[in-house]
Amino acid sequence: MQYNNTNMGASKTEHFTEKQNTIATIAKAMGHPARIAILDYILKMDTCICGDIVNALPLAQPTISQHLKELKNAGLIKGNIEGNAICYCIDESALQTMQKYFGQITTKLEKKKTTCC
């Protein structure tokens, strides 16, 4: 099969649904262990976190800032300015989107359990 180069590429998001693009953006943001560690830390603290993340993880402040930016762009966290710091907390809507998506997969797999290979 021959492919036309104009149709190739991972950036062709217009070929996919809004839901598919949203799930992919969230999954990509969660695809780095440092970002998972940041999410775990915020969840563990059960409150908005300002500068504590840098002290809690073995990463430089600019690296943590970049990861926070990716998490925020994906909708996984929210940031509020408090004084001269930005405080972060979990944005539950993105997590609910992922929970719903994986819940649908689980339900479909349970139904196909006896008919699938």
C-alpha positions as CSV (number, residue, x, y, z in Angstrom):
1,M,0.0,0.0,0.0
2,Q,1.4,3.4,-0.9
3,Y,0.8,6.4,1.3
4,N,0.6,10.0,0.3
5,N,3.0,12.1,2.5
6,T,0.4,14.8,2.8
7,N,-1.7,12.4,4.9
8,M,1.0,11.2,7.1
9,G,2.1,12.7,10.5
10,A,1.0,12.6,14.1
11,S,-0.1,16.2,14.0
12,K,-3.2,15.6,11.9
13,T,-5.5,16.1,14.8
14,E,-8.3,17.3,12.6
15,H,-8.8,13.7,11.4
16,F,-9.9,12.6,14.9
17,T,-12.8,13.5,17.1
18,E,-12.6,16.1,19.9
19,K,-12.9,13.3,22.4
20,Q,-10.0,11.3,20.8
21,N,-7.8,14.4,20.8
22,T,-8.7,15.2,24.4
23,I,-7.9,11.7,25.6
24,A,-4.6,11.7,23.6
25,T,-3.5,15.1,25.1
26,I,-4.2,13.9,28.7
27,A,-2.5,10.5,28.0
28,K,0.6,12.3,26.5
29,A,0.8,14.6,29.6
30,M,0.6,11.6,31.9
31,G,3.3,9.7,29.8
32,H,6.2,10.9,31.9
33,P,7.1,9.5,35.3
34,A,8.0,13.0,36.7
35,R,4.4,14.2,35.8
36,I,2.9,11.1,37.5
37,A,5.1,11.9,40.6
38,I,3.9,15.5,40.6
39,L,0.2,14.3,40.4
40,D,0.8,11.8,43.1
41,Y,2.4,14.5,45.3
42,I,-0.5,16.9,44.8
43,L,-3.0,14.1,45.5
44,K,-1.2,13.1,48.6
45,M,-1.2,16.6,50.0
46,D,-4.9,17.0,49.4
47,T,-4.5,20.8,49.0
48,C,-3.1,23.3,46.6
49,I,0.6,23.1,46.4
50,C,2.9,26.1,45.8
51,G,6.6,25.8,46.2
52,D,6.7,22.4,47.9
53,I,6.9,20.3,44.8
54,V,10.5,21.4,44.1
55,N,11.5,20.3,47.7
56,A,9.6,17.0,47.4
57,L,11.0,15.7,44.0
58,P,14.6,15.2,42.8
59,L,14.2,17.6,39.9
60,A,15.4,21.2,39.3
61,Q,12.8,24.0,39.6
62,P,12.9,24.8,35.8
63,T,12.2,21.1,35.1
64,I,9.3,21.0,37.5
65,S,7.9,24.2,36.0
66,Q,8.0,22.7,32.5
67,H,6.2,19.5,33.7
68,L,3.6,21.7,35.6
69,K,3.0,23.6,32.4
70,E,2.4,20.4,30.4
71,L,0.0,19.1,33.1
72,K,-1.9,22.4,33.1
73,N,-2.1,22.5,29.3
74,A,-3.6,19.0,29.4
75,G,-6.2,20.1,32.0
76,L,-4.9,17.8,34.7
77,I,-4.1,20.6,37.1
78,K,-5.2,24.1,37.8
79,G,-3.0,27.0,38.9
80,N,-4.0,30.0,41.0
81,I,-1.7,32.9,41.8
82,E,-1.3,33.5,45.5
83,G,1.1,36.4,46.2
84,N,4.2,35.8,44.2
85,A,3.6,32.0,43.8
86,I,1.3,29.8,41.7
87,C,-0.5,27.2,43.7
88,Y,-1.5,24.0,41.9
89,C,-4.3,21.5,42.6
90,I,-5.9,18.7,40.6
91,D,-8.5,19.5,38.0
92,E,-11.0,16.8,38.4
93,S,-12.7,17.2,35.0
94,A,-9.7,15.7,33.1
95,L,-9.5,12.8,35.5
96,Q,-13.2,12.2,35.1
97,T,-12.8,12.2,31.3
98,M,-10.1,9.5,31.6
99,Q,-12.1,7.5,34.2
100,K,-15.1,7.5,31.9
101,Y,-13.0,6.5,28.9
102,F,-11.3,3.6,30.7
103,G,-14.6,2.6,32.3
104,Q,-16.1,2.2,28.8
105,I,-13.1,0.1,27.7
106,T,-13.5,-2.1,30.8
107,T,-17.2,-2.5,30.2
108,K,-16.7,-3.5,26.6
109,L,-13.9,-5.9,27.4
110,E,-16.1,-7.6,30.1
111,K,-18.9,-8.1,27.5
112,K,-16.4,-9.6,25.0
113,K,-14.6,-11.8,27.5
114,T,-16.2,-15.0,26.3
115,T,-16.1,-14.1,22.6
116,C,-12.6,-12.7,22.2
117,C,-9.3,-14.5,21.6
